[in-house]
Amino acid sequence: MANTPNMAAGSFVAILFPCLLVPFMDVIRSRWVSVAVILAAVSLPLILMEFFFTRERVSQTDADTAEKVSLSSQFRCCMKSRSWVVLMVYLAVINLVNALFSAATFYYCNWVLGTYNDGHTQALFYALSQAPLGIGILLCNPLARKLGKRNSMLLGMVISTLGAALCLLNPRSLPIVLAGQFVRSIGLIPGTYMISSMLGDALDDVEQVSGQRCDGFSSSVYNCIVTIMGGVALCIFNYGISHLGYQAPTADVIPVQNDAIQSFILFCVIGVQLIAYPLIAVITRFMKPDRQKTQAA
């Protein structure tokens, strides 16, 4: 349930942006700035609402009376847990892949898969290739009960690898790419919706092996990973296109990107997936089996 609003909002923006906003903004810089200002203005009151009305889980009295555990002590406690360490490595890799995918998709749809600002390629790419994630929330509980969370995520990564491989058969064919991304999204269902539960299991494992709860520290590490991997991905992508000869469109000229740029964009969107998903499957294999499955056995 926690991940569903993010999926819905992301899908809405992915369709709204290429179909309406990009054709309106075109290559006129002032319109891009205006849209950015409007989005910031809309976001500000929502951020303030979240800040002032979010319920604090720990009161000041609880904080004053609680045992003080240093960050270094919490880090040592977490490092004793194999589940915690493996999960953090998993999160680092998957967030780097997702961030590269997000950064390069707009360019991929404009310069490789479709034509610049055609108004439909990116919308179809997101809408059809991400459709399985919408109904995926209904499949998570049956999958977890049948296979266990770890095994479901491992099987999902194998399926996602096959989807990425299908895309590379002809990465400039919209039907083939949409089919491949559809298969990829099916494989991502377990990881997308079960990761919060896996984090809870890892925190329980930390407590079991160390005797300390490190929930706050772990949440901070998780947020740091998301932020840092997003920045790393943008650095990689921006460095690549700036050094391989990317030509920005102007009001007079819609350029054709050179082969190196197109290959780099393709690598960031699909090639990285084909490398990372098998690696993530191996990483997932090192997670501890679900407690329910272990107890049942």
Secondary structure as GFF3:
##gff-version 3
##sequence-region A 1 297
A	DSSP	alpha_helix	4	16	.	.	.	ID=ss1
A	DSSP	pi_helix	17	21	.	.	.	ID=ss2
A	DSSP	alpha_helix	22	25	.	.	.	ID=ss3
A	DSSP	alpha_helix	29	53	.	.	.	ID=ss4
A	DSSP	alpha_helix	60	65	.	.	.	ID=ss5
A	DSSP	alpha_helix	71	79	.	.	.	ID=ss6
A	DSSP	alpha_helix	82	108	.	.	.	ID=ss7
A	DSSP	pi_helix	109	113	.	.	.	ID=ss8
A	DSSP	alpha_helix	121	129	.	.	.	ID=ss9
A	DSSP	alpha_helix	131	147	.	.	.	ID=ss10
A	DSSP	alpha_helix	149	169	.	.	.	ID=ss11
A	DSSP	alpha_helix	174	210	.	.	.	ID=ss12
A	DSSP	alpha_helix	215	243	.	.	.	ID=ss13
A	DSSP	alpha_helix	259	266	.	.	.	ID=ss14
A	DSSP	pi_helix	267	271	.	.	.	ID=ss15
A	DSSP	alpha_helix	272	285	.	.	.	ID=ss16
A	DSSP	alpha_helix	291	296	.	.	.	ID=ss17
###
